[in-house]
Amino acid sequence: MGAPAESVTYEFAGFRLDARNHKLYRKDSGELVHLTPKVAELLTLFVQSRGQLLTKNEILDTVWADLIVEESNLSQSIFLLRKALGDDPKEPRFILTIPNRGYQFISAVTEAAAEEPAPKAAVIPIPPPDVPDAAPQRSAVFSRKAFAIAIPLVLFVAFAIYWFYSRPSPQSWSEIRTIAVLPFEDLNAPQTEEYLGVAFADAMVMRFSALKQITVRPTRTVLKYAGSRDDPGKIGRELRVDAVLDGRIQRAANRVQVNVQLVRSADGKTIWSDSFDDSFANLFAVQNSISQRAARAISLQLDQRESALLQKPGTALPEAYQEYLKGRFFWNKRNAESNQRALEHFKRSIELDPNFALAYSGLAQTYVLLNLFGTKHDPNAFPMGRLAALRALELDPHLADAHAALAQVKLQYDFDWPGVETSYLEAIKLEENNAVVRQWYGEFLALMERTDESIAQLEKARQLDPTSPSTNNALALPYIRSRQLDKALEIIDEVLLMDPYFAWAHHYRSRARLLKLDFKGAIESARTAYAASNESLWMKTNLAVILARAGQTSEAVAIHAELKEAAGHLYVSPYNFALINNALGNQAEAIRYLNMAVDERDFLTVCMKSDSLLANLHGEPAFAEVLRKANL
């Protein structure tokens, strides 16, 4: 199966391969597709053997015939070849993976006249693997049969080569301090509902979040790249990170294989790559290995606590961990149906392992979002969230997410404002580079009218997650609450350049325009926010309030009636009705609804004191009593 000595050119699906010189061109443009020598040899072997099953050993014995290599070299080369060809392993056009056996080249191939197109200036870069083709895993050339005799010399030479040539240059990658973990490509999807690739990456994000020397983009920021075929370096530049962790994961029976690479954003160079093939029961250990090796690749000096966190076992039961991963997958979707599914998976995980702290933390995080995204009001959601968070912290007091969930219970249910701050600060102490927790804390400070502190926290959150519309938009809140409206609108304009359809940016713009008495602009923004939010009840309420303030009371009254009708089968917060009634001049009715909000432990109660839409009620004894009941 060796490479041909004669000059043969093959054509397949828009490509032309010069087999003798191992060069690949795009047939229509003549552009040279850059391949490393071994990847080009691999493609030549595939094309020559088209339609045949090639076992892994056959490929290794042919392409790496005289070298001692590990199977990870083949996996990485397959990974890069698929990238070059634009091949999707889930719906392959070129390379078909036959589980536990090998690979098959399935594209139609024709032999053409030997011709080498003159390469044009444009070259399609495909980053080489971290382990060079000329020296995969070892530095000297030996026959496989001579391995037993030559191993001492191989080890000596390998060490010498490593010491003198392979040490990372500080200028190259030791300065990497921001990374993004992309959703791993799940080669089993859709059989696994694609949960494994997203949840695996989410688990890696949680691990890196505990490291103080590095900032990792939150899962919510990278979810949009799930299934993306874009170059990791390009994605890294979009996310404004120094490097991107990218990979593929495949489960076969009780085994799991993970191919991973750390790619520098600036030039697309692979800093580090590896493959892991282990029992699915050891998935936690695989994640530990990846995080530790990636940290070493970028020269992070981990302290004892951080090293322990990366190695900390979660659960010894693979079934419990799988349920936990599914729970995280659905939790990240942030909608009513997915929240219910997340609850089911977290509860199942806990049933399997009652001492699994992360599962309790996930359960707590789901409960605190239940009423925010749900269509019904569950009065037990926050008490259940508190129990789950406290149990998580009993098992592991170093879980920042559990502290953040407990802060949400204190914020939205207990009205324990000092306790909210205590829990947020504890979470930030544990994960000082957690952008989401800093955003939540900053928003809380804005609602407490602690403007300067709020801005400081939200600016820090924006530094940690600069491309997130949510994080950037949150910074407008303290400026709106403190009537610094031009600054707020400037921030909102920047957010809408990122995402023109981000509903909360249009919502904040409507509030700022209303305060500037720009009624026409406020109504326009409120309508856009309502449409962009998939017609959420909160955005509908905001539109009614602004219409009433602008004197368009008939439409405001009509919306109020629609919300009353909706309340017969959906949960509509009493706070919504309080705002509309107040805008329509029904202050007594507004006060009644505000009292209902406090009595029902409505999660919007925290907004009451600093809400500009209720400013006319300040000085009213009845409103003062409502604030007293809410500890405001």
Summary of the structure (lengths in Angstrom):
residues: 632
radius of gyration: 28.8
end to end distance: 78.5
largest distance: 95.8
contacts: 2148
relative contact order: 0.05
helix: 57%
strand: 11%
